[in-house]
Amino acid sequence: MRFAELLDRLAYPAGTLIKRSFERAGFGDVDEVVERSPRDFLLKLALLLDDEREAKLFVYMVAKILEREHGITIDADRWLEAFELDDSGYVRDWLAKLDSLLR
């Protein structure tokens, strides 16, 4: 599952808005950025929001919504840590799992 698609499924049109914001800011395709470098996504989101804490909270809340509203067992702290530590493998693995879990 692409990251923007995940966001749209959780809170439409969040994914579409972030995708457009990234493109307008010249940051490239948000899905490619997340899959290539989650930390780069987090840094760019912080620039867009003008607040690093809000960017981290946004990423954290994605996991919490998956857990609370969709019953998916995901560690929100570990999800955020994957973005902070640039663990693209962890993020890509979860996006692949979510593709089947949310269908």
WOJO-V270277 format. One record per residue. N is the residue number from 1. RES is the residue in three letters. SS is DSSP state (hx for helix, st for strand, lp for the rest). PHI is phi in whole degrees, -180 to 180 (NA if undefined). PSI is psi as a letter, one per 30 degrees, with the letter a starting at -180 (* if undefined). Layout:
BEGIN
n: (N N)
res: (RES RES)
ss: (SS SS)
phi: (PHI PHI)
psi: (PSI PSI)
END
This chain:
BEGIN
n: (1 2 3 4 5 6 7 8 9 10 11 12 13 14 15 16 17 18 19 20 21 22 23 24 25 26 27 28 29 30 31 32 33 34 35 36 37 38 39 40 41 42 43 44 45 46 47 48 49 50 51 52 53 54 55 56 57 58 59 60 61 62 63 64 65 66 67 68 69 70 71 72 73 74 75 76 77 78 79 80 81 82 83 84 85 86 87 88 89 90 91 92 93 94 95 96 97 98 99 100 101 102 103)
res: (MET ARG PHE ALA GLU LEU LEU ASP ARG LEU ALA TYR PRO ALA GLY THR LEU ILE LYS ARG SER PHE GLU ARG ALA GLY PHE GLY ASP VAL ASP GLU VAL VAL GLU ARG SER PRO ARG ASP PHE LEU LEU LYS LEU ALA LEU LEU LEU ASP ASP GLU ARG GLU ALA LYS LEU PHE VAL TYR MET VAL ALA LYS ILE LEU GLU ARG GLU HIS GLY ILE THR ILE ASP ALA ASP ARG TRP LEU GLU ALA PHE GLU LEU ASP ASP SER GLY TYR VAL ARG ASP TRP LEU ALA LYS LEU ASP SER LEU LEU ARG)
ss: (lp lp hx hx hx hx hx hx hx hx hx lp lp hx hx hx hx hx hx hx hx hx hx hx lp lp lp lp lp hx hx hx hx hx hx hx lp hx hx hx hx hx hx hx hx hx hx hx hx lp lp hx hx hx hx hx hx hx hx hx hx hx hx hx hx hx hx hx hx hx lp lp lp lp lp hx hx hx hx hx hx hx hx hx lp lp lp hx hx hx hx hx hx hx hx hx hx hx hx hx hx lp lp)
phi: (NA -78 -62 -62 -65 -59 -62 -64 -68 -81 -158 -60 -104 -54 -64 -62 -65 -67 -58 -67 -63 -63 -64 -64 -80 80 -87 90 -76 -59 -65 -66 -63 -61 -72 -81 -152 -56 -64 -62 -59 -60 -65 -69 -64 -62 -65 -63 -86 60 -165 -65 -63 -66 -63 -65 -62 -59 -63 -61 -66 -57 -67 -64 -66 -59 -71 -79 -97 -121 67 -92 -80 -138 -82 -62 -66 -68 -59 -63 -59 -61 -70 -65 -92 63 -85 -64 -62 -62 -65 -63 -60 -67 -62 -66 -62 -65 -57 -87 -70 -100 -90)
psi: (k k e e e e e e e e i k h e e e e e e e e e e e f g f a k e e e e e e e j e e e e e e e e e e e f h j e e e e e e e e e f e e e e e e e f g g k j k j e e e e e e e e e g h i e e e e e e e e e e f e e f g *)
END
